[in-house]
Amino acid sequence: MKNLMFISILITINISVFAQLKFADKETLASFLKTKTYIVLEDAMYSDFNNAIKGAAEKHWKITEYEIIDLESFEKLSKNPKLSFLIVSIGEATGIPGSFSLLNLIMGDASGDINKMKEIIIAPLSYYSEESDEEPYAYKLGGLLEAFQAYVRCNPGDDWKLWVNENKKELKNKELWVVSNDLSADAGDLKKIGSVYPYPIKIVSQETIRDAIDKKISNVAFVHKVGVKVKDYCMKMIISCSDGKLLYINYHKISDANNAGLLIKDFEALTK
């Protein structure tokens, strides 16, 4: 069982899962760029994050100097506001059942309280479960690190939705690579997808996507999907392999009619 730090993420669900996400201001981002980033290993006997992060960071974390530490070291260093941290925590969203494993990029705080540490950016890795395996994400962890850095470099602030919508136009020059469970049942047929989505799409393996991320293949994008069970919310992101740009972000409530994964209406939205 994982022994992760708990952080509560307050999200208002009635308008949009993403409507109340908090992003760093310019001053915080400027401070972050001067820090050394400490990547914190999970306090767990087995961890996909721990197994993948060293190789992913070596290949993909370029924006600050970094060091990999354990949770005990984090508890000592976290009171220094001149340091930054990349850490996995368990979080909740208001109105959404269940908990998430979250990847947090945060600044230290004199209190040492993780809930008071300034957030640079947070992204869900998977739904959290003590009873069953979490959704696999290790193969795309390098791409998520690239996405965090792309956000910091572009610094869209409160205009992040406009930024993503502008980035979406780049999909016309990219091939979308997905694993089979990135697609919902209603979008599982590539011919059906092709009837509404005119750009290339290919079903590939996790290893192929990891390789594309590591090689920064310029004309390829991949999907980061979170959520598998009915009544969960399925969160969907599309990220460029070459530079980490976020090209699409959306969500839906999983039901018998709308399974987990990209829906046909997502592919329709990608062309607008």
Secondary structure, 3 states (H helix, E strand, C coil): CCCCCECCCCCCCCCCCCCCCCCCCHHHHHHHCCCEEEEECCCCCCCHHHHHHHHHHHHHCCCCEEEEECHHHHHHHCCCCCCEEEEEEEECCCCCCCEEEEEEEEECCCCCCHHHCCEEEEEEEEEECCCCCCCCCHHHHHHHHHHHHHHHHHCCHHHHHHHHHHHHHHHHHCEEEECHHHECHHHCCHHHHHCCCCCCEEECCHHHHHHHHHHCCCCEEEEEEECCCCCCEEEEEEEECCCCCEEEEEEEECCCCCCCCECHHHHHHCCC
